[in-house]
Amino acid sequence: MVKKVKASLYLTEDKREKIRRSGLSLEEYFNRLWEKYERFCMDKWNNGGFWIDVYRVCFLRAETLNFIFDQFEEESLLKIGREVGEKQRSTIEAGLVFNIDEDSRLKMIEFLDDFCGWGHFTWENESIIITMPIFTKPHFIKGYLEGIFNLKLTLIESYPNRIAFKIVH
């Protein structure tokens, strides 16, 4: 049951302006905030440990991550990515979040989009496209996606603002 509550909310002018610029009503804005708060378990973020559902999260600058990845050969990054993707797949399926089968690929893409921060993921015509990718090299993410989806991909484009893979049948 949804119950409407009346309350007074005092907001600074800069916060009111930010809400106006969002194009959302005050109710829509706070509903979106609450949804993110619940999904990202914000009330559990303390004592140096950050959690989203069953996943412990850490923050690492993109430059640091790419510096680390630059120390590996392309084939090693592919192998590491595949192993990490396979482990992620097992964790998701064992945690009964959902099974990653052909029917749930879009759900998994949405999961990556919401939780990873690795870029904006889309699934289009047997292709996986990442816009605004965090990675400067596509090899780790290629292996990761192959591992998580249990399929083979071929790189079709790699630019600083876009990486695209095609499914190999």
TIDOMAR-924519 format. One record per residue: residue number from 1; residue in one letter; chain; y, x, z of N, C-alpha, C, O in turn. Coordinates in nm, 2 decimals. Layout:
<ketors>
   pos   code   unit     n_yy     n_xx     n_zz    ca_yy    ca_xx    ca_zz     c_yy     c_xx     c_zz     o_yy     o_xx     o_zz
   NUM      A      A        Y        X        Z        Y        X        Z        Y        X        Z        Y        X        Z
...
</ketors>
This chain:
<ketors>
   pos   code   unit     n_yy     n_xx     n_zz    ca_yy    ca_xx    ca_zz     c_yy     c_xx     c_zz     o_yy     o_xx     o_zz
     1      M      A    -0.12     0.08     0.00     0.00     0.00     0.00     0.12     0.09     0.00     0.13     0.18     0.08
     2      V      A     0.22     0.06    -0.09     0.34     0.13    -0.09     0.44     0.05    -0.02     0.46    -0.07    -0.04
     3      K      A     0.51     0.12     0.07     0.61     0.06     0.15     0.74     0.12     0.13     0.76     0.25     0.14
     4      K      A     0.84     0.05     0.09     0.98     0.10     0.07     1.04     0.12     0.20     1.04     0.03     0.29
     5      V      A     1.10     0.24     0.22     1.17     0.27     0.34     1.32     0.30     0.31     1.35     0.37     0.22
     6      K      A     1.40     0.25     0.40     1.55     0.28     0.39     1.58     0.39     0.48     1.54     0.39     0.60
     7      A      A     1.65     0.49     0.43     1.69     0.60     0.52     1.82     0.66     0.47     1.86     0.64     0.35
     8      S      A     1.89     0.73     0.55     2.01     0.80     0.51     1.97     0.94     0.48     1.89     1.01     0.56
     9      L      A     2.02     0.99     0.37     1.99     1.13     0.33     2.12     1.20     0.31     2.20     1.15     0.22
    10      Y      A     2.15     1.31     0.38     2.27     1.38     0.36     2.24     1.50     0.27     2.17     1.59     0.31
    11      L      A     2.31     1.51     0.16     2.29     1.62     0.06     2.42     1.68     0.03     2.52     1.61     0.02
    12      T      A     2.42     1.81     0.02     2.54     1.88    -0.02     2.57     1.85    -0.16     2.49     1.80    -0.24
    13      E      A     2.69     1.87    -0.20     2.74     1.84    -0.34     2.65     1.92    -0.44     2.62     1.86    -0.55
    14      D      A     2.62     2.05    -0.42     2.54     2.12    -0.51     2.40     2.07    -0.53     2.35     2.07    -0.64
    15      K      A     2.34     2.02    -0.42     2.21     1.95    -0.43     2.22     1.82    -0.51     2.13     1.79    -0.59
    16      R      A     2.32     1.74    -0.48     2.34     1.62    -0.55     2.36     1.64    -0.70     2.30     1.57    -0.79
    17      E      A     2.43     1.75    -0.74     2.45     1.79    -0.87     2.32     1.83    -0.94     2.30     1.79    -1.06
    18      K      A     2.24     1.90    -0.87     2.11     1.95    -0.92     2.02     1.83    -0.95     1.96     1.82    -1.06
    19      I      A     2.02     1.73    -0.87     1.94     1.61    -0.89     2.00     1.53    -1.01     1.92     1.48    -1.09
    20      R      A     2.13     1.52    -1.02     2.19     1.45    -1.13     2.15     1.52    -1.26     2.12     1.45    -1.36
    21      R      A     2.16     1.65    -1.27     2.12     1.73    -1.39     1.98     1.71    -1.43     1.94     1.73    -1.54
    22      S      A     1.89     1.68    -1.33     1.75     1.67    -1.36     1.72     1.54    -1.44     1.62     1.53    -1.51
    23      G      A     1.82     1.45    -1.44     1.80     1.32    -1.52     1.71     1.22    -1.44     1.68     1.12    -1.50
    24      L      A     1.67     1.26    -1.32     1.58     1.17    -1.24     1.66     1.09    -1.14     1.77     1.14    -1.10
    25      S      A     1.61     0.98    -1.10     1.68     0.91    -0.99     1.64     0.98    -0.86     1.55     1.07    -0.86
    26      L      A     1.71     0.95    -0.76     1.69     1.02    -0.63     1.54     0.99    -0.59     1.48     1.08    -0.54
    27      E      A     1.50     0.87    -0.61     1.36     0.84    -0.57     1.26     0.92    -0.65     1.16     0.97    -0.60
    28      E      A     1.28     0.92    -0.78     1.19     1.00    -0.87     1.19     1.15    -0.84     1.09     1.21    -0.84
    29      Y      A     1.31     1.20    -0.81     1.32     1.34    -0.77     1.24     1.37    -0.65     1.17     1.47    -0.64
    30      F      A     1.26     1.29    -0.54     1.19     1.32    -0.42     1.04     1.29    -0.43     0.96     1.36    -0.36
    31      N      A     1.00     1.19    -0.51     0.86     1.17    -0.53     0.79     1.29    -0.60     0.68     1.33    -0.57
    32      R      A     0.86     1.35    -0.70     0.82     1.47    -0.76     0.80     1.59    -0.66     0.71     1.66    -0.66
    33      L      A     0.91     1.60    -0.58     0.90     1.71    -0.48     0.78     1.69    -0.38     0.71     1.78    -0.35
    34      W      A     0.76     1.57    -0.34     0.65     1.54    -0.25     0.51     1.57    -0.32     0.42     1.62    -0.25
    35      E      A     0.50     1.53    -0.44     0.38     1.56    -0.52     0.35     1.71    -0.52     0.23     1.75    -0.50
    36      K      A     0.45     1.79    -0.55     0.43     1.93    -0.55     0.40     1.98    -0.41     0.31     2.07    -0.39
    37      Y      A     0.47     1.93    -0.31     0.45     1.97    -0.17     0.30     1.95    -0.13     0.24     2.04    -0.07
    38      E      A     0.25     1.83    -0.16     0.11     1.80    -0.13     0.01     1.89    -0.21    -0.08     1.94    -0.15
    39      R      A     0.04     1.90    -0.34    -0.05     1.97    -0.42    -0.06     2.12    -0.39    -0.17     2.18    -0.39
    40      F      A     0.05     2.18    -0.35     0.06     2.32    -0.32     0.04     2.35    -0.17     0.07     2.46    -0.12
    41      C      A     0.01     2.25    -0.09    -0.02     2.26     0.05     0.09     2.34     0.12     0.06     2.43     0.20
    42      M      A     0.21     2.31     0.10     0.33     2.38     0.15     0.33     2.39     0.30     0.38     2.48     0.36
    43      D      A     0.27     2.29     0.37     0.26     2.29     0.52     0.17     2.40     0.57     0.17     2.43     0.69
    44      K      A     0.08     2.46     0.48    -0.01     2.56     0.52     0.04     2.70     0.49    -0.03     2.80     0.52
    45      W      A     0.16     2.71     0.44     0.21     2.84     0.41     0.28     2.91     0.53     0.39     2.89     0.56
    46      N      A     0.20     2.98     0.60     0.25     3.06     0.72     0.16     3.18     0.75     0.05     3.19     0.69
    47      N      A     0.21     3.26     0.84     0.13     3.37     0.89     0.09     3.47     0.78    -0.02     3.52     0.78
    48      G      A     0.16     3.48     0.67     0.13     3.57     0.56     0.02     3.52     0.47    -0.02     3.60     0.38
    49      G      A    -0.03     3.40     0.49    -0.13     3.35     0.40    -0.08     3.23     0.33    -0.04     3.13     0.39
    50      F      A    -0.09     3.23     0.20    -0.05     3.11     0.12    -0.17     3.05     0.05    -0.25     3.12    -0.01
    51      W      A    -0.18     2.92     0.06    -0.30     2.85     0.01    -0.26     2.74    -0.08    -0.16     2.66    -0.06
    52      I      A    -0.34     2.72    -0.19    -0.33     2.60    -0.28    -0.47     2.55    -0.28    -0.56     2.61    -0.34
    53      D      A    -0.50     2.44    -0.22    -0.63     2.39    -0.20    -0.72     2.50    -0.14    -0.69     2.54    -0.03
    54      V      A    -0.83     2.54    -0.21    -0.92     2.64    -0.15    -0.88     2.78    -0.20    -0.95     2.88    -0.17
    55      Y      A    -0.77     2.80    -0.27    -0.73     2.93    -0.33    -0.63     3.00    -0.24    -0.52     2.94    -0.22
    56      R      A    -0.65     3.12    -0.20    -0.55     3.20    -0.14    -0.46     3.26    -0.25    -0.51     3.30    -0.35
    57      V      A    -0.33     3.25    -0.24    -0.24     3.29    -0.34    -0.15     3.41    -0.29    -0.12     3.41    -0.18
    58      C      A    -0.12     3.50    -0.38    -0.02     3.60    -0.35     0.08     3.61    -0.46     0.05     3.57    -0.58
    59      F      A     0.19     3.66    -0.43     0.29     3.67    -0.53     0.30     3.82    -0.58     0.31     3.91    -0.49
    60      L      A     0.30     3.84    -0.71     0.31     3.97    -0.77     0.40     3.96    -0.89     0.39     3.87    -0.97
    61      R      A     0.49     4.05    -0.90     0.58     4.05    -1.01     0.51     4.07    -1.14     0.41     4.15    -1.14
    62      A      A     0.55     4.01    -1.25     0.48     4.02    -1.38     0.48     4.17    -1.42     0.38     4.21    -1.48
    63      E      A     0.59     4.24    -1.40     0.60     4.38    -1.44     0.49     4.46    -1.37     0.44     4.55    -1.43
    64      T      A     0.47     4.43    -1.24     0.37     4.50    -1.16     0.23     4.47    -1.22     0.15     4.57    -1.24
    65      L      A     0.20     4.35    -1.24     0.07     4.31    -1.30     0.05     4.38    -1.43    -0.06     4.43    -1.46
    66      N      A     0.15     4.37    -1.52     0.13     4.43    -1.65     0.12     4.59    -1.64     0.05     4.65    -1.73
    67      F      A     0.19     4.65    -1.55     0.18     4.79    -1.53     0.03     4.83    -1.49    -0.02     4.92    -1.54
    68      I      A    -0.03     4.75    -1.40    -0.17     4.77    -1.36    -0.26     4.75    -1.48    -0.34     4.83    -1.51
    69      F      A    -0.24     4.64    -1.56    -0.32     4.62    -1.68    -0.30     4.73    -1.78    -0.40     4.76    -1.86
    70      D      A    -0.19     4.79    -1.79    -0.16     4.90    -1.89    -0.25     5.02    -1.86    -0.27     5.11    -1.95
    71      Q      A    -0.30     5.03    -1.74    -0.39     5.14    -1.70    -0.53     5.13    -1.75    -0.61     5.22    -1.74
    72      F      A    -0.56     5.02    -1.81    -0.70     4.99    -1.86    -0.71     4.99    -2.01    -0.61     4.95    -2.08
    73      E      A    -0.82     5.02    -2.06    -0.85     5.01    -2.20    -0.86     4.86    -2.24    -0.90     4.78    -2.15
    74      E      A    -0.84     4.82    -2.36    -0.84     4.68    -2.41    -0.98     4.62    -2.38    -0.99     4.51    -2.33
    75      E      A    -1.09     4.70    -2.41    -1.22     4.65    -2.39    -1.25     4.62    -2.24    -1.32     4.53    -2.20
    76      S      A    -1.20     4.71    -2.15    -1.21     4.69    -2.01    -1.14     4.57    -1.96    -1.19     4.49    -1.88
    77      L      A    -1.02     4.54    -2.01    -0.95     4.42    -1.97    -1.02     4.30    -2.02    -1.02     4.20    -1.94
    78      L      A    -1.08     4.30    -2.14    -1.16     4.19    -2.19    -1.27     4.16    -2.09    -1.30     4.04    -2.06
    79      K      A    -1.35     4.26    -2.05    -1.46     4.25    -1.97    -1.42     4.20    -1.83    -1.48     4.11    -1.77
    80      I      A    -1.31     4.26    -1.77    -1.27     4.22    -1.64    -1.22     4.07    -1.65    -1.26     3.99    -1.56
    81      G      A    -1.15     4.03    -1.75    -1.10     3.90    -1.76    -1.22     3.80    -1.77    -1.21     3.69    -1.71
    82      R      A    -1.32     3.84    -1.85    -1.44     3.75    -1.86    -1.51     3.73    -1.73    -1.54     3.62    -1.69
    83      E      A    -1.52     3.84    -1.65    -1.59     3.83    -1.52    -1.51     3.74    -1.43    -1.56     3.66    -1.35
    84      V      A    -1.38     3.76    -1.43    -1.29     3.68    -1.34    -1.29     3.53    -1.38    -1.30     3.45    -1.29
    85      G      A    -1.29     3.51    -1.51    -1.30     3.37    -1.56    -1.43     3.30    -1.52    -1.44     3.19    -1.48
    86      E      A    -1.54     3.38    -1.53    -1.67     3.32    -1.49    -1.68     3.29    -1.34    -1.73     3.19    -1.30
    87      K      A    -1.62     3.38    -1.26    -1.61     3.35    -1.12    -1.52     3.23    -1.09    -1.56     3.15    -1.00
    88      Q      A    -1.41     3.22    -1.16    -1.33     3.10    -1.14    -1.40     2.98    -1.18    -1.39     2.88    -1.11
    89      R      A    -1.47     2.98    -1.28    -1.55     2.86    -1.33    -1.65     2.82    -1.22    -1.66     2.71    -1.19
    90      S      A    -1.72     2.92    -1.16    -1.82     2.89    -1.06    -1.75     2.83    -0.94    -1.80     2.74    -0.87
    91      T      A    -1.63     2.89    -0.90    -1.56     2.84    -0.78    -1.52     2.70    -0.80    -1.53     2.61    -0.71
    92      I      A    -1.47     2.67    -0.92    -1.42     2.53    -0.95    -1.54     2.43    -0.95    -1.53     2.33    -0.89
    93      E      A    -1.65     2.47    -1.01    -1.76     2.38    -1.02    -1.83     2.37    -0.88    -1.87     2.26    -0.85
    94      A      A    -1.84     2.48    -0.81    -1.91     2.47    -0.68    -1.82     2.39    -0.58    -1.88     2.33    -0.49
    95      G      A    -1.69     2.40    -0.59    -1.60     2.33    -0.50    -1.59     2.18    -0.54    -1.51     2.11    -0.48
    96      L      A    -1.67     2.14    -0.64    -1.67     2.00    -0.69    -1.54     1.95    -0.73    -1.51     1.83    -0.73
    97      V      A    -1.45     2.05    -0.77    -1.32     2.00    -0.83    -1.35     1.93    -0.96    -1.31     1.81    -0.97
    98      F      A    -1.43     1.99    -1.05    -1.48     1.92    -1.17    -1.57     2.02    -1.24    -1.55     2.14    -1.22
    99      N      A    -1.66     1.97    -1.32    -1.74     2.06    -1.41    -1.66     2.09    -1.53    -1.60     2.00    -1.59
   100      I      A    -1.66     2.22    -1.57    -1.59     2.26    -1.69    -1.68     2.24    -1.81    -1.73     2.34    -1.86
   101      D      A    -1.69     2.12    -1.86    -1.77     2.10    -1.99    -1.67     2.07    -2.10    -1.55     2.07    -2.08
   102      E      A    -1.72     2.04    -2.21    -1.63     2.02    -2.33    -1.54     1.90    -2.31    -1.42     1.91    -2.35
   103      D      A    -1.58     1.80    -2.23    -1.49     1.69    -2.20    -1.38     1.72    -2.11    -1.28     1.65    -2.10
   104      S      A    -1.39     1.82    -2.03    -1.29     1.85    -1.93    -1.20     1.97    -1.96    -1.13     2.02    -1.87
   105      R      A    -1.21     2.02    -2.08    -1.13     2.13    -2.12    -0.98     2.11    -2.10    -0.90     2.19    -2.05
   106      L      A    -0.93     1.99    -2.14    -0.79     1.96    -2.13    -0.75     1.95    -1.98    -0.64     1.99    -1.94
   107      K      A    -0.84     1.90    -1.90    -0.82     1.90    -1.75    -0.80     2.04    -1.70    -0.72     2.07    -1.61
   108      M      A    -0.89     2.13    -1.75    -0.88     2.27    -1.70    -0.75     2.34    -1.75    -0.69     2.42    -1.68
   109      I      A    -0.71     2.31    -1.88    -0.58     2.36    -1.93    -0.47     2.31    -1.84    -0.38     2.39    -1.81
   110      E      A    -0.47     2.19    -1.80    -0.37     2.13    -1.71    -0.38     2.21    -1.57    -0.27     2.24    -1.51
   111      F      A    -0.50     2.23    -1.52    -0.51     2.31    -1.40    -0.45     2.45    -1.41    -0.37     2.49    -1.32
   112      L      A    -0.48     2.52    -1.52    -0.42     2.65    -1.54    -0.27     2.64    -1.55    -0.19     2.72    -1.49
   113      D      A    -0.22     2.54    -1.62    -0.07     2.52    -1.63    -0.01     2.49    -1.50     0.10     2.55    -1.47
   114      D      A    -0.07     2.41    -1.41    -0.01     2.38    -1.28    -0.02     2.49    -1.18     0.07     2.50    -1.10
   115      F      A    -0.13     2.57    -1.18    -0.16     2.66    -1.07    -0.14     2.81    -1.09    -0.12     2.88    -1.00
   116      C      A    -0.16     2.85    -1.22    -0.17     2.99    -1.24    -0.03     3.06    -1.26    -0.01     3.17    -1.21
   117      G      A     0.06     2.99    -1.32     0.19     3.06    -1.34     0.18     3.17    -1.45     0.27     3.26    -1.46
   118      W      A     0.08     3.16    -1.53     0.06     3.26    -1.64     0.12     3.22    -1.77     0.11     3.30    -1.87
   119      G      A     0.19     3.11    -1.78     0.25     3.06    -1.90     0.22     2.91    -1.91     0.14     2.86    -1.83
   120      H      A     0.27     2.86    -2.02     0.24     2.71    -2.05     0.12     2.71    -2.15     0.13     2.76    -2.26
   121      F      A     0.01     2.64    -2.10    -0.11     2.63    -2.18    -0.12     2.50    -2.25    -0.09     2.40    -2.19
   122      T      A    -0.16     2.51    -2.38    -0.19     2.39    -2.45    -0.32     2.41    -2.53    -0.35     2.52    -2.57
   123      W      A    -0.39     2.30    -2.56    -0.51     2.30    -2.64    -0.48     2.22    -2.76    -0.46     2.10    -2.75
   124      E      A    -0.48     2.28    -2.88    -0.45     2.21    -3.00    -0.54     2.25    -3.11    -0.56     2.37    -3.14
   125      N      A    -0.61     2.15    -3.17    -0.69     2.18    -3.29    -0.78     2.30    -3.28    -0.77     2.40    -3.36
   126      E      A    -0.87     2.30    -3.17    -0.96     2.42    -3.15    -0.89     2.55    -3.13    -0.94     2.66    -3.15
   127      S      A    -0.76     2.54    -3.08    -0.69     2.66    -3.04    -0.63     2.64    -2.90    -0.60     2.53    -2.86
   128      I      A    -0.62     2.76    -2.83    -0.56     2.76    -2.70    -0.43     2.84    -2.72    -0.43     2.96    -2.77
   129      I      A    -0.32     2.78    -2.69    -0.19     2.84    -2.71    -0.12     2.86    -2.57    -0.11     2.77    -2.49
   130      I      A    -0.07     2.98    -2.55     0.01     3.01    -2.43     0.15     3.05    -2.47     0.17     3.15    -2.53
   131      T      A     0.24     2.96    -2.42     0.38     3.00    -2.45     0.44     3.06    -2.32     0.40     3.02    -2.21
   132      M      A     0.53     3.14    -2.33     0.59     3.22    -2.22     0.48     3.29    -2.13     0.48     3.27    -2.01
   133      P      A     0.39     3.36    -2.20     0.28     3.42    -2.12     0.34     3.53    -2.03     0.43     3.60    -2.06
   134      I      A     0.27     3.55    -1.92     0.30     3.66    -1.83     0.25     3.79    -1.87     0.31     3.90    -1.84
   135      F      A     0.15     3.79    -1.95     0.08     3.91    -2.00     0.14     3.97    -2.12     0.18     3.90    -2.21
   136      T      A     0.16     4.11    -2.12     0.21     4.17    -2.24     0.10     4.21    -2.34     0.13     4.22    -2.45
   137      K      A    -0.02     4.21    -2.29    -0.14     4.23    -2.37    -0.23     4.11    -2.36    -0.24     4.06    -2.25
   138      P      A    -0.29     4.06    -2.47    -0.37     3.94    -2.46    -0.51     3.96    -2.41    -0.59     3.86    -2.40
   139      H      A    -0.56     4.08    -2.39    -0.70     4.10    -2.37    -0.76     4.04    -2.24    -0.87     3.98    -2.25
   140      F      A    -0.69     4.06    -2.13    -0.74     4.00    -2.01    -0.75     3.85    -2.02    -0.85     3.79    -1.98
   141      I      A    -0.64     3.78    -2.07    -0.64     3.64    -2.07    -0.75     3.59    -2.17    -0.80     3.48    -2.15
   142      K      A    -0.77     3.66    -2.28    -0.88     3.62    -2.37    -1.01     3.62    -2.30    -1.09     3.52    -2.31
   143      G      A    -1.04     3.73    -2.23    -1.17     3.73    -2.16    -1.18     3.63    -2.05    -1.28     3.57    -2.03
   144      Y      A    -1.06     3.60    -1.98    -1.06     3.50    -1.88    -1.09     3.36    -1.93    -1.17     3.29    -1.88
   145      L      A    -1.03     3.33    -2.04    -1.05     3.20    -2.10    -1.19     3.19    -2.16    -1.25     3.08    -2.15
   146      E      A    -1.25     3.29    -2.21    -1.38     3.29    -2.26    -1.48     3.27    -2.14    -1.58     3.19    -2.15
   147      G      A    -1.45     3.33    -2.03    -1.54     3.32    -1.91    -1.53     3.18    -1.85    -1.63     3.12    -1.81
   148      I      A    -1.41     3.13    -1.84    -1.39     3.00    -1.77    -1.44     2.88    -1.86    -1.49     2.79    -1.81
   149      F      A    -1.43     2.89    -1.99    -1.47     2.79    -2.08    -1.61     2.81    -2.14    -1.66     2.73    -2.21
   150      N      A    -1.66     2.93    -2.12    -1.79     2.97    -2.17    -1.80     2.95    -2.32    -1.88     2.88    -2.38
   151      L      A    -1.70     3.02    -2.39    -1.70     3.02    -2.53    -1.64     3.15    -2.58    -1.60     3.23    -2.51
   152      K      A    -1.64     3.16    -2.71    -1.59     3.28    -2.78    -1.45     3.25    -2.84    -1.44     3.14    -2.91
   153      L      A    -1.36     3.34    -2.83    -1.23     3.32    -2.89    -1.19     3.44    -2.98    -1.24     3.55    -2.96
   154      T      A    -1.11     3.41    -3.08    -1.05     3.52    -3.15    -0.90     3.51    -3.14    -0.84     3.40    -3.15
   155      L      A    -0.83     3.62    -3.13    -0.69     3.63    -3.12    -0.63     3.60    -3.26    -0.66     3.66    -3.36
   156      I      A    -0.54     3.50    -3.26    -0.47     3.47    -3.39    -0.33     3.51    -3.39    -0.27     3.53    -3.50
   157      E      A    -0.26     3.52    -3.27    -0.13     3.57    -3.27    -0.10     3.62    -3.13    -0.14     3.56    -3.03
   158      S      A    -0.02     3.72    -3.12     0.03     3.77    -2.99     0.17     3.82    -3.00     0.20     3.93    -3.06
   159      Y      A     0.26     3.75    -2.94     0.40     3.79    -2.93     0.44     3.78    -2.79     0.37     3.72    -2.71
   160      P      A     0.56     3.84    -2.75     0.60     3.83    -2.61     0.62     3.69    -2.56     0.60     3.66    -2.44
   161      N      A     0.65     3.59    -2.65     0.67     3.45    -2.60     0.56     3.36    -2.64     0.57     3.24    -2.61
   162      R      A     0.45     3.41    -2.70     0.34     3.32    -2.75     0.21     3.40    -2.78     0.22     3.50    -2.85
   163      I      A     0.10     3.35    -2.72    -0.03     3.41    -2.75    -0.11     3.29    -2.80    -0.11     3.18    -2.73
   164      A      A    -0.19     3.30    -2.90    -0.28     3.20    -2.95    -0.42     3.25    -2.98    -0.43     3.36    -3.04
   165      F      A    -0.52     3.17    -2.94    -0.66     3.20    -2.97    -0.72     3.09    -3.04    -0.68     2.97    -3.02
   166      K      A    -0.81     3.12    -3.13    -0.89     3.02    -3.20    -1.04     3.02    -3.15    -1.09     3.13    -3.12
   167      I      A    -1.10     2.91    -3.13    -1.24     2.90    -3.09    -1.33     2.94    -3.20    -1.31     2.90    -3.31
   168      V      A    -1.42     3.03    -3.17    -1.52     3.08    -3.27    -1.65     3.00    -3.25    -1.70     2.99    -3.14
   169      H      A    -1.69     2.93    -3.36    -1.81     2.85    -3.35    -1.93     2.93    -3.41    -2.04     2.87    -3.41
</ketors>
